[in-house]
Every structure is written in C-alpha cells, then in structure tokens.
Amino acid sequence: RGGLFPTSNMADSGRGGFGRGFGDRGRGGERGRGRGDRGRGRGRGRRGEREEEKWVPCTKLGRLVQQGKIKSMEQIYLFSMAVKEYQIVDFFLGASLKDEVMQIMPVQKQTRAGQRTRFKAFVCVGDYNGHVGLGVKCAKEVATAIRGAIIQAKMSLVPVRRGYWGNKIGKVHTVPTKVHGKCGSVSVRLVPAPRGAGIVAAGTPKKVLQMAGIEDCYTSARGSTKTLGNFVKATFNALSSTYGFLSPDLWKATKYTQSPMQEFTDFLAKPVYGAPKEAAYEGGY
C-alpha cells in the first residue's frame, strides 16, 4: 500500500501527493495571501439574499399563483397541473411546512483516480394536515444535498386523503381504506385503525405518516426494510394512492369547470417583461 506515494501524504497535500517544495518563498506558508475565500468585491452576499426574496415565475402556473388567480393547492391538484417551481408550494403552505431529514448516505462512483464520494439525502416535508412530499438529492456536500432534497420534496408534494375507522364522528384520523405501496423489494400496507390506537409502525414510516396528518394507522411491511430509502418511498407511494380509490361518498356527479390555463388565457397571453439586462450583471466582471 505504501508504494511510490504514501497515502497519508496524498490525503494531506492538495496537489496529488506532491508537497509544496520551495513554494513558500517567505510568504507565510499555509496562511495564504489576500482575504482567502471571504468573497470577491463588496456586497455580493447581500445581492444574493435580495435575489432570493424576489420570485420571478418561469412557468404559466407560477404567474397565475403570484397574481392571485389560483387560490389554493387543491385547485392545482384538481386539474393535475405539474408544479415545476417550489415557490408555488411556499406561497400556499410556506409557514405550515416542516421538513425532516430521513437519511444521509454516502454513494461512490469508481473513477481512474479512485472513488468519487457524494452524499445522497432523503428529506420528507409535510404540514401535518393532509400534505406530504418526499425528495431525494445527491451532491458533493451534505448541506447542498439537503437543500436540493427539500426543493424536490416541495415540488413532489401530494394531497393525502384521510377518513374514519368506524362511525364518522369528529375529525378524520386515519387512512380511508387499506392502501399499498411498493419500492424495490419493500412493500408497505396501511390499514385503518380505531381512534386512539396511534400509529403502529417502525420509526421511518411513522414520521412520514405523522407529517401527512394521520393519527391512527396499522402498518404491515415486507422485504428489505433496512434499505431506508426504499422504505420511505414505499410509504410515500401508499399515501399517494389514497385519492386513487373511488369510494361511494365520491359518487356525486362532477361539475366540470374550466382549468385555470383556459380561464385565464387572456392574462397568460400578455407578454412578460423581465428585468433589464444591465441590472442582471450588477456587480460586473
């Protein structure tokens, strides 16, 4: 293992195993020169924060939401419109949404120079009141992976239908029917439970069910549940299918209405004028 270049030296030096040689020349060694990585120029950090606050929609749905033409997430779900901007979810549920990091796992790719390690994050978001989303993101740094997974989870937010175990007394508290979800070898079955039973599940699906706003539920799982990523996805798939069952209380005649894209077609046809190009490059090069 020692070979020509000892591994400890390769890990310590940033130049592929070669030391600094005569490179110091009285400049203070590792202290470096200048201001390090504190940023170039003045006010760059502040500009980034200001850009974060101002949301400029890039999709038609985003424009309708920003202008108040769409009133709730349920209106988006009713017409099965694709949410391509996480700010849409923040607009309606931003204050009530909570996120939970389910798992962070290192994944490796074999290259000529060795292994390239990245981090894969599984994040669940929910408002504890009938909405839940799951996001998976891989990145070189843990913080970047978590940030990306939260954005993915918001864009994959789904409505969760809740119901009763017996008589329809009080608020909805459990899943409306027995539902099933599968991912890889993991199968998860959710069974309605009486009020007060609590969530009878392992730690992983229990968090997801709580975030969806389910108070009582029996669960049954098969397969390699130690593969936590697949276990979370299977639970999420089961919750997503709750609105897929047409139960007798949904047999009423549907009153068809225009989708927002048709209803506000005149508004969407108007041209959108973005910020002038000079403002985009405020700092210059």
ChimeraX attribute file (.defattr): number of C-alpha atoms within 10 A of each C-alpha:
attribute: neighborCount
match mode: 1-to-1
recipient: residues
	/A:1	6
	/A:2	7
	/A:3	6
	/A:4	7
	/A:5	12
	/A:6	11
	/A:7	12
	/A:8	10
	/A:9	14
	/A:10	14
	/A:11	11
	/A:12	12
	/A:13	12
	/A:14	11
	/A:15	11
	/A:16	12
	/A:17	16
	/A:18	12
	/A:19	13
	/A:20	12
	/A:21	6
	/A:22	7
	/A:23	9
	/A:24	11
	/A:25	7
	/A:26	7
	/A:27	10
	/A:28	9
	/A:29	11
	/A:30	8
	/A:31	9
	/A:32	10
	/A:33	9
	/A:34	7
	/A:35	9
	/A:36	9
	/A:37	6
	/A:38	8
	/A:39	10
	/A:40	10
	/A:41	8
	/A:42	9
	/A:43	10
	/A:44	12
	/A:45	12
	/A:46	10
	/A:47	12
	/A:48	10
	/A:49	10
	/A:50	10
	/A:51	10
	/A:52	10
	/A:53	8
	/A:54	8
	/A:55	12
	/A:56	14
	/A:57	16
	/A:58	10
	/A:59	13
	/A:60	14
	/A:61	21
	/A:62	22
	/A:63	18
	/A:64	19
	/A:65	21
	/A:66	15
	/A:67	10
	/A:68	10
	/A:69	14
	/A:70	18
	/A:71	12
	/A:72	15
	/A:73	18
	/A:74	12
	/A:75	13
	/A:76	17
	/A:77	13
	/A:78	9
	/A:79	13
	/A:80	10
	/A:81	13
	/A:82	12
	/A:83	18
	/A:84	17
	/A:85	17
	/A:86	18
	/A:87	20
	/A:88	23
	/A:89	21
	/A:90	14
	/A:91	14
	/A:92	15
	/A:93	17
	/A:94	14
	/A:95	9
	/A:96	11
	/A:97	18
	/A:98	15
	/A:99	17
	/A:100	16
	/A:101	14
	/A:102	18
	/A:103	16
	/A:104	18
	/A:105	13
	/A:106	13
	/A:107	14
	/A:108	11
	/A:109	9
	/A:110	9
	/A:111	8
	/A:112	6
	/A:113	7
	/A:114	9
	/A:115	11
	/A:116	12
	/A:117	14
	/A:118	17
	/A:119	19
	/A:120	23
	/A:121	26
	/A:122	26
	/A:123	28
	/A:124	27
	/A:125	26
	/A:126	28
	/A:127	19
	/A:128	18
	/A:129	17
	/A:130	18
	/A:131	22
	/A:132	29
	/A:133	26
	/A:134	27
	/A:135	24
	/A:136	21
	/A:137	21
	/A:138	20
	/A:139	19
	/A:140	14
	/A:141	12
	/A:142	18
	/A:143	12
	/A:144	15
	/A:145	21
	/A:146	25
	/A:147	15
	/A:148	19
	/A:149	25
	/A:150	26
	/A:151	21
	/A:152	23
	/A:153	23
	/A:154	30
	/A:155	21
	/A:156	18
	/A:157	21
	/A:158	24
	/A:159	20
	/A:160	22
	/A:161	23
	/A:162	22
	/A:163	16
	/A:164	20
	/A:165	19
	/A:166	10
	/A:167	7
	/A:168	9
	/A:169	8
	/A:170	7
	/A:171	9
	/A:172	18
	/A:173	21
	/A:174	27
	/A:175	26
	/A:176	21
	/A:177	17
	/A:178	14
	/A:179	21
	/A:180	22
	/A:181	21
	/A:182	21
	/A:183	17
	/A:184	14
	/A:185	13
	/A:186	22
	/A:187	22
	/A:188	25
	/A:189	18
	/A:190	25
	/A:191	19
	/A:192	23
	/A:193	22
	/A:194	16
	/A:195	15
	/A:196	10
	/A:197	13
	/A:198	17
	/A:199	21
	/A:200	16
	/A:201	16
	/A:202	12
	/A:203	9
	/A:204	17
	/A:205	23
	/A:206	20
	/A:207	17
	/A:208	25
	/A:209	26
	/A:210	19
	/A:211	24
	/A:212	26
	/A:213	22
	/A:214	24
	/A:215	22
	/A:216	23
	/A:217	24
	/A:218	18
	/A:219	20
	/A:220	13
	/A:221	20
	/A:222	12
	/A:223	15
	/A:224	13
	/A:225	19
	/A:226	10
	/A:227	12
	/A:228	17
	/A:229	22
	/A:230	19
	/A:231	26
	/A:232	28
	/A:233	24
	/A:234	25
	/A:235	27
	/A:236	26
	/A:237	20
	/A:238	20
	/A:239	30
	/A:240	21
	/A:241	16
	/A:242	21
	/A:243	14
	/A:244	10
	/A:245	12
	/A:246	9
	/A:247	10
	/A:248	7
	/A:249	6
	/A:250	9
	/A:251	8
	/A:252	7
	/A:253	6
	/A:254	7
	/A:255	5
	/A:256	6
	/A:257	9
	/A:258	9
	/A:259	15
	/A:260	17
	/A:261	15
	/A:262	10
	/A:263	12
	/A:264	14
	/A:265	12
	/A:266	9
	/A:267	14
	/A:268	15
	/A:269	9
	/A:270	8
	/A:271	7
	/A:272	8
	/A:273	6
	/A:274	7
	/A:275	9
	/A:276	8
	/A:277	8
	/A:278	9
	/A:279	9
	/A:280	9
	/A:281	9
	/A:282	10
	/A:283	12
	/A:284	7
	/A:285	4
